[in-house]
Amino acid sequence: MAYLNENYLKLQAGYLFPEIARRVREFCDANPEAAKRLIRCGIGDVTEPLPRAAIEAMKRAVEELGHRETFRGYGPEQGYEFLRSAIAQHDYCDRNIEIADDEIFVSDGSKCDCGYILDILGDQNKVAVPDPVYPVYVDTNVMAGHSGPARKDGSYDAILYLPCNAENGFVPEPPIEHADLVYLCFPNNPTGAVASREQLSRWVDYAHEHEALLLFDAAYEAYILQPHIPHSIFEIPGARECAVELRSFSKNGGFTGVRCGFTVMPKSLLARTENGRRLPFHPLWQRRWSTKANSVSYPVQRGAEALYSTEGRAEIRVLIDHYMGNARILRVAAEDAGLEVFGGVNAPYLWVKMPNGLTSWQMFDQMLRKLNVVITPGAGFGAQGEGYFRISAFNSRENAEEVARRLRNL
Ligand SMILES: *Cc1c(COP(=O)(O)O)cnc(C)c1O
């Protein structure tokens, strides 16, 4: 009999979203009438259809594959040059950030990249994560054996948690303790917080001082509306020596179901061996892709490329404006209901403080029963999330307005 990876047994039972789905199903089965009114503001998935530019590009690409003259088989393992150069140009060079085409690695999404990247990182690394946190950062490290057992509050031994609370504006300051690997996500899921240039500079300083690696998740950069907020960690001097950036077309181009994202791995980023040699990460990442993957399908890469066309960028703008319009409507309604609201200004998430002594799962149940609205309980994102819940602005305008009406009656 084969042995299993016992690290999986350390994982806490209900990964957040399956537990939400279970409670919603139970409620709907017991209350079929209320189920018809149910509005989901829980899971962070987009609701609006894909940009036309991406659809047309994908259709053309599929047609090309149907003719001998234009047929393509395996593509480059790192992604096609046409997409990598579009990314490097528009997301970085146009913003005066120095990133080369061959520092871009196209993938099937950032969630996946969170798991893949652990392939090239040592098991000895001390891992630091914000609390509350996107659960994928933690669970992938638990699966890889980078944590001790789970504690009662759902946190894990040997992982360093960085508390994010109203006092620090949900942006953690670098800790006194040493960490080798630090996950940062701005604009943040779940809190909707953004980090200023000064705050990110302190993290880059910390990384240099501790020779730490920053894994910077910028999945929501397109939602930044205020001009002084950095979109990329590479806007900070010195970041090329200490950071990897994760980006995705899921939340800007609505590619959550299409699947495409990328990592930016600077060639200047070094790591150490157990015996003290200093070597670049880049060749390992390249090797990981060429050995274990064949990138993403050609039509999908053409679809992603089209998001950078003039038409594609205009369509993304419309999508972002739509979701951020929802965020404003929900934010005002929650405030009118007397709730204290964070986020929702440069991010599609509102992070709402609970008005009373309820736990966030009790609040979840109340919102489900009384308003027939599904939210996400803050405790599902970490111990520091207790006392808060997350409302997602990913919805139709009609649903956002209806949720706003119901919130006012809370
Ligand atoms: C949605 C999201 C992503 C994107 O994930 P994909 O796998 O690219 O769809 C990445 N990070 C965070 C924090 C997210 O919420």
The ligand as an ORCA input file, in Angstrom:
! r2SCAN-3c Opt
* xyz 0 1
  C      -8.844     35.715     -7.344
  C      -7.493     35.778     -6.743
  C      -6.377     35.401     -7.478
  C      -6.489     34.930     -8.900
  O      -6.538     33.560     -8.939
  P      -6.567     32.804    -10.324
  O      -6.068     31.443     -9.992
  O      -5.634     33.531    -11.246
  O      -7.979     32.809    -10.830
  C      -5.138     35.503     -6.879
  N      -4.994     35.954     -5.631
  C      -6.038     36.344     -4.897
  C      -5.811     36.864     -3.531
  C      -7.320     36.253     -5.432
  O      -8.360     36.617     -4.684
*
